[in-house]
């Protein structure tokens, strides 16, 4: 039976078990998960938070992370500025990035979610509004959500992946994980 771990990756943690080549000590998955033989299925940038899946099954890892399977990934994104209908429509139609056109996404304005505090906190500026959007993509390009929101005129302030396919962060606190039987 395959192991599947749902981990709520905190801000600043690398999506790998070791940190080679860095002069400063950075947190890795090994600071939170002591289970041999599992590997991340995909990645989540150091400055992003939320759901990271890990497994010991190579086929499952491929099905989760390979873009050809088009598994939906949903993010809660705090952006700088007001998410206008025009900006959301751009995200939904697909955005032209340096590495090509993105697939259409599902984008909507949402109320600020009830979340844990981030350390360090997101910078706050009295004169610049911010808002939250939910964004679902089916690709996994490098820093794709951040690049998409920036191209739509909404730079990302905080990024939390809350779902990958059927798996969600529900009931998993930052820095903790849950084992799912597959």
N, C-alpha and C positions, 0 to 999 in steps of 0.2 A: 504494500500500500504506500502511495506517495505521501510525502510530508509536504504540507503547504503552510507557511507561516505568514500571517498578516501582521506587519510591523508598522507602528505609527512613528515614523522617523522624525525626530526633532530637528529644528533649524540647526545648521552647522555640522551635522553628522554626515560623513562620507558614506555613499552607498556601496561600500566595499569593506572587506574584513581587515585589510592592512593599509597602511599609509606609507608608501615608499617615496623617497626623494624629497620630503618636506623637512625643512629645518625646524619648524614648529610642530608641536604635538597636536594632532587634530583627532577628534573623536571619530571612530569607525563603528561598523556594525558589531565588531567583537566586544565593544564596550557595553553592548546591550543584549546580545544573543550568544549564548555559549552552547551551540549545537553543531557538532561536526557534520560535514557532508552536505550542507545546504548552501545555495548560491542565489543571489538576487536574480529575479526574472524582470529585467529592465533596470532602469536607473531613475534616480531622483536627485537633482542637483543639490549640492551642499547648502545652498541658500533657499531651498524649498523644503516644505514640510509635508507630512502625511503618509498615505498608504504606499508601502513598498512590499511587494510579494517576494518570498524566498521559497525555494523548493529543492528537493534532492532528485527530482525527476527531470531529465534532460528534455523529454518530449513536452512535458507540461511547461517547462521554462521557455521553450521555443514558441509554443502556442500563445503564451502570455505576452512575450516580448516582440515577436516577429510581426512587423507591420502588415504582412500579407493576410493575417487573420483578422485585422481591423477591429480588435477588441476596444470598446469605448473606454476612455479614461476621462473622468469628470474632476474638475478643479474648481475650488473656491478661490477667487482672485480679487484681492483688494487692489484697486487701480487708482492712480492719480487722475483727477478730473471727473467729469460727469459722463457716464456711459449713455450717450445719446442713441436714439433709434438708428441714426446713420452709422455710428461706430459699430453697433451690434450687428447691423446688416452686413457691414464689411466682413466681420468675423464669420458670419453665417455663410457668406458667399465664397469664402476662401480669400487668403491674403497672399499677395506676391512678395516673397522673401528673396534674399540673395540666392538661395538654393532652390528656387522655383516656387510654384503656386502651391499653397496648402489645400488640402481637401476642405470642403465645407464643414463648418463646426456648428454646434448648437450653442447659442449664447443668449443669456437673459440677465437682466438686472435682478438682484435679490436684496432682501433686507440684510443688514449686517448679521452674520451668523454668530451663535453663542459658542465661542471658542476659548481655548486655553490662552493664557498670556504667552507672548513670544519673548525669548531672551536672546538677543537684545530686542527691545520693543521697536516697532515700526516708527520711523520718524514722523512727527506730526507737525504740520505747518498750518497756522491759523488762516493764512490767505489763500491756500490751495485746497479746494475740496477733494474728497475722495469718495469712492463708492465701491460696492461689491458686485461682482458678476459671477455667474456659474457658467463654465465653459466646458463643453464635451468635445473631445477630438478623437479621431481614430488612427492617428499617426503617432510617431514618437521621435521627431527630429530633435536635434540638440537645442535645448532651451526654446523649444517651439512656442509654448504659451507666452513666455515673456516677449519673444520677438513679434508674435502676432498682435498682442495688445499694444505694444509700442508702435507698430505700423498702423494701428487703428487710432493712434493719438491718445492711448491710455496706458502710460507706463505702469508696470507692475510694482506694487509696494510689498505685497505678501502673497505667497502662492502655496496652496494646500491641496494636495491630491486627496480626494475623499472617496473615490471609487475607481475600480478597474474591473470592467465587466460586471459580474454579479457580486463581487467582493467589495465590502465597504469598511470604513473606519468605525462604524457604529460600535460603541462600547469599548474602544481601545484608546487608552490615554497615551499621551506623548511618551515615547521611550519604552512602551510596553508592547507586547505582542500576544497573538492568539494563534493556537494551532488548529487547523481545520483538517478534518479527515476527508480524503479524496478517494 
